Amino acid sequence: LGSRKKTQFPSLAEIVFRPGDLLFCYTDGLVEALNYSGEMFGYEKVQDFLKDEHADRVEEFIRRMVAAHASRCPIRNDDITVFALKRGEPKI
């Protein structure tokens, strides 16, 4: 697991994961995926999808993200691996 060079993390021993929070990890194959025009998917598109408030289910969210760009790539030269964990509301 890596991060972007300029990413800064708080020096906390513990991170609170609240209902509705999403942990989203991905390989560079996602941001570097090319479409037919040779354009990369890019970090900005990943961030745009992460801001999408309509992503109620993580599976649907990932399918929509990849289908929007990477699935139309004529040639894939890298893997696309995505791991997402979303905390739901507590059931009483």
Buried (B, 14 or more C-beta within 10 A) or exposed (E): EEEEEEEEEEEEEEEEEEEEEEEBEBBEBBBBBBBEEEEBBBEEBBEEBEEEEEBEEBEEBBEEBBEBBBEEBEEEEBEBEBEBEBEEEEEE
